[in-house]
Amino acid sequence: MVIEIRLGDVIDDWCVKCKRLTNHAVVSLLNAEPAKMRCCSCYNEHDYRHEKAPPSKKELLKQQELYNQVLGKMDPPAE
């Protein structure tokens, strides 16, 4: 069964302002997928985040360190 999402439907999403999972109204659609959402608690509009919280700064720093380690092990390009 495929559920068709329409403008004005209320679905859960991660609110970037409230910093929690709240009810959101669909404000715009792109290719039958939600694109913009409006939080029903604070009325902030943002892109659809697929119910996922953004990574913490600690996680981003860890990823950057791992990336730098990988780059450090690579040979420089031959000229």
ZASEBA-534935 format. One record per atom (N, C-alpha, C): x, y, z; chain; residue number from 1; residue in one letter; atom name. Coordinates in steps of 0.1 Angstrom, whole numbers. Each point is the difference from the previous one (the first is absolute). Layout:
REM ZASEBA-534935
R   east  north     up  base  sese  dopa  drenfi
R      X      Y      Z     A   NUM     A      CA
...
REM end
This chain:
REM ZASEBA-534935
R   east  north     up  base  sese  dopa  drenfi
R      8    -12      0     A     1     M       N
R     -8     12      0     A     1     M      CA
R      9     13      0     A     1     M       C
R     -2      8     -9     A     2     V       N
R      8     12     -2     A     2     V      CA
R     -8     12      6     A     2     V       C
R      6      7      9     A     3     I       N
R     -7     12      6     A     3     I      CA
R      4     12     -8     A     3     I       C
R    -10      8     -5     A     4     E       N
R      3     12     -8     A     4     E      CA
R      0     12     10     A     4     E       C
R     11      7      1     A     5     I       N
R      0     12      8     A     5     I      CA
R     -4     12     -8     A     5     I       C
R     -9      8      7     A     6     R       N
R     -5     11     -7     A     6     R      CA
R      3     13      8     A     6     R       C
R     -1     11     -6     A     7     L       N
R      2     13      7     A     7     L      CA
R     -9      1     12     A     7     L       C
R      5      4     11     A     8     G       N
R     -8      2     13     A     8     G      CA
R      0    -12      8     A     8     G       C
R      4    -12     -5     A     9     D       N
R      1    -12      9     A     9     D      CA
R     10      3     11     A     9     D       C
R     -3     -7     12     A    10     V       N
R      9      2     11     A    10     V      CA
R      7    -13      2     A    10     V       C
R     14      1      0     A    11     I       N
R      9    -11      2     A    11     I      CA
R     11      3     10     A    11     I       C
R      6    -10      5     A    12     D       N
R     11      3     10     A    12     D      CA
R     13      4     -8     A    12     D       C
R      7      9      6     A    13     D       N
R     13      4     -6     A    13     D      CA
R      9      6     11     A    13     D       C
R     13      1     -2     A    14     W       N
R      9      6     10     A    14     W      CA
R     -1     15     -2     A    14     W       C
R     -3      8     10     A    15     C       N
R     -1     14     -1     A    15     C      CA
R     14      6      4     A    15     C       C
R      6      8     -9     A    16     V       N
R     13      6      2     A    16     V      CA
R     -1     10     11     A    16     V       C
R    -11      7      3     A    17     K       N
R     -1     10     10     A    17     K      CA
R     -3     -6     13     A    17     K       C
R    -10     -9      1     A    18     C       N
R     -4     -7     13     A    18     C      CA
R     11    -10      4     A    18     C       C
R      7     -5    -10     A    19     K       N
R     10    -11      2     A    19     K      CA
R     -6    -12      6     A    19     K       C
R    -11     -4     -6     A    20     R       N
R     -7    -13      4     A    20     R      CA
R     -9     -4    -11     A    20     R       C
R     -5    -12      1     A    21     L       N
R    -10     -6    -10     A    21     L      CA
R    -14      5      4     A    21     L       C
R     -6      8     -9     A    22     T       N
R    -13      5      2     A    22     T      CA
R     -9     -1    -13     A    22     T       C
R    -13      3      2     A    23     N       N
R     -9      0    -11     A    23     N      CA
R      3     11    -10     A    23     N       C
R      0     -2    -13     A    24     H       N
R      2     10    -10     A    24     H      CA
R    -10     -1    -10     A    24     H       C
R     -4     12     -6     A    25     A       N
R     -9      0    -11     A    25     A      CA
R      8      1    -13     A    25     A       C
R     -4     -7    -10     A    26     V       N
R      7      1    -13     A    26     V      CA
R     -4     13     -7     A    26     V       C
R     10      8     -3     A    27     V       N
R     -1     13     -6     A    27     V      CA
R      2     -1    -15     A    27     V       C
R      9     -8     -5     A    28     S       N
R      2     -2    -14     A    28     S      CA
R      5    -14     -3     A    28     S       C
R     -3     -4    -13     A    29     L       N
R      4    -13     -5     A    29     L      CA
R      9      1    -12     A    29     L       C
R      9    -10     -1     A    30     L       N
R      9      0    -12     A    30     L      CA
R      0    -15     -4     A    30     L       C
R     -5     -3    -12     A    31     N       N
R     -1    -13     -5     A    31     N      CA
R     -7     -9      9     A    31     N       C
R    -12      4      5     A    32     A       N
R     -9     -7      9     A    32     A      CA
R      7     -3     14     A    32     A       C
R     11      6      3     A    33     E       N
R      7     -1     13     A    33     E      CA
R     -1     13      8     A    33     E       C
R     -1      0     13     A    34     P       N
R      0     13      7     A    34     P      CA
R     13      7     -2     A    34     P       C
R      0     13     -2     A    35     A       N
R     12      8     -2     A    35     A      CA
R      1     10     12     A    35     A       C
R    -10      7      3     A    36     K       N
R      0     10     11     A    36     K      CA
R    -10     -4     10     A    36     K       C
R      3      3     13     A    37     M       N
R     -8     -4     11     A    37     M      CA
R     -2     12      9     A    37     M       C
R    -11      1      7     A    38     R       N
R     -3     10     10     A    38     R      CA
R     -3     -7     13     A    38     R       C
R      8      3     10     A    39     C       N
R     -1     -6     14     A    39     C      CA
R    -14      5      6     A    39     C       C
R     -7    -10      5     A    40     C       N
R    -13      4      6     A    40     C      CA
R      2      5     14     A    40     C       C
R     12      0      6     A    41     S       N
R      3      5     13     A    41     S      CA
R      5     15      0     A    41     S       C
R     10      2     -9     A    42     C       N
R      6     13      0     A    42     C      CA
R     -3      8    -13     A    42     C       C
R     -6     -7    -10     A    43     Y       N
R     -3      6    -13     A    43     Y      CA
R     12      3     -9     A    43     Y       C
R     11     -5      3     A    44     N       N
R     12      2     -8     A    44     N      CA
R     -1     -9    -12     A    44     N       C
R      4      6    -12     A    45     E       N
R      0     -8    -12     A    45     E      CA
R     15     -4     -3     A    45     E       C
R      1    -12     -5     A    46     H       N
R     13     -5     -4     A    46     H      CA
R     -1    -12    -10     A    46     H       C
R     11     -4     -5     A    47     D       N
R      0    -11    -10     A    47     D      CA
R     -4    -13      8     A    47     D       C
R     -6     -9     -7     A    48     Y       N
R     -3    -13      5     A    48     Y      CA
R     13     -8      4     A    48     Y       C
R      1     -4     12     A    49     R       N
R     12     -7      5     A    49     R      CA
R     -1    -15      2     A    49     R       C
R    -11     -6     -5     A    50     H       N
R     -2    -14      1     A    50     H      CA
R      1     -6     14     A    50     H       C
R     -5      8      9     A    51     E       N
R     -1     -4     15     A    51     E      CA
R     14     -3      6     A    51     E       C
R     11      6     -6     A    52     K       N
R     13     -2      5     A    52     K      CA
R      6     13      6     A    52     K       C
R      6     -2     12     A    53     A       N
R      7     11      6     A    53     A      CA
R     13      3     -7     A    53     A       C
R      4     12     -1     A    54     P       N
R     13      3     -6     A    54     P      CA
R     11     -6      9     A    54     P       C
R     12     -4     -6     A    55     P       N
R     11     -5      8     A    55     P      CA
R      5     10     10     A    55     P       C
R      5     -5     12     A    56     S       N
R      5      9     10     A    56     S      CA
R     14      6     -5     A    56     S       C
R      4     10      7     A    57     K       N
R     13      6     -4     A    57     K      CA
R     11    -10      4     A    57     K       C
R     -2     -8     10     A    58     K       N
R     10    -10      4     A    58     K      CA
R      1    -11    -12     A    58     K       C
R    -11     -4     -5     A    59     E       N
R      0    -10    -11     A    59     E      CA
R      7      6    -13     A    59     E       C
R     -3     13     -2     A    60     L       N
R      6      7    -12     A    60     L      CA
R     15      1      1     A    60     L       C
R      5      3     12     A    61     L       N
R     14      1      3     A    61     L      CA
R      7    -14     -2     A    61     L       C
R     -7    -11      5     A    62     K       N
R      6    -13     -1     A    62     K      CA
R      1     -4    -15     A    62     K       C
R    -11      3     -8     A    63     Q       N
R      1     -3    -14     A    63     Q      CA
R     11      8     -7     A    63     Q       C
R      2     12      4     A    64     Q       N
R     10      9     -7     A    64     Q      CA
R     14     -6      4     A    64     Q       C
R      2     -5     12     A    65     E       N
R     13     -6      4     A    65     E      CA
R      3    -12     -8     A    65     E       C
R    -11     -9     -2     A    66     L       N
R      2    -12     -8     A    66     L      CA
R      3      3    -14     A    66     L       C
R     -7     10     -6     A    67     Y       N
R      3      4    -13     A    67     Y      CA
R     14      5     -2     A    67     Y       C
R      5      8      9     A    68     N       N
R     13      5     -1     A    68     N      CA
R     11    -11      1     A    68     N       C
R     -3    -11      8     A    69     Q       N
R      9    -11      1     A    69     Q      CA
R      1     -7    -13     A    69     Q       C
R    -12     -2     -7     A    70     V       N
R      0     -7    -13     A    70     V      CA
R      8      8    -10     A    70     V       C
R     -2     13      0     A    71     L       N
R      7      9     -9     A    71     L      CA
R     15      0      2     A    71     L       C
R      4     -1     13     A    72     G       N
R     14      0      4     A    72     G      CA
R      7    -13     -5     A    72     G       C
R     -7    -11     -2     A    73     K       N
R      6    -12     -4     A    73     K      CA
R      1     -2    -15     A    73     K       C
R     -7      9     -7     A    74     M       N
R      0      0    -15     A    74     M      CA
R     13      6     -5     A    74     M       C
R      5     -6    -12     A    75     D       N
R     11      5     -6     A    75     D      CA
R     -3     13     -8     A    75     D       C
R      9     10      0     A    76     P       N
R     -3     12     -8     A    76     P      CA
R     -1     -3    -14     A    76     P       C
R     -8      7     -8     A    77     P       N
R     -1     -3    -14     A    77     P      CA
R     13      3     -8     A    77     P       C
R      3     -9     -9     A    78     A       N
R     13      1     -8     A    78     A      CA
R     -2     11    -10     A    78     A       C
R     10      8     -2     A    79     E       N
R     -1     11    -10     A    79     E      CA
R      8     -3    -12     A    79     E       C
REM end
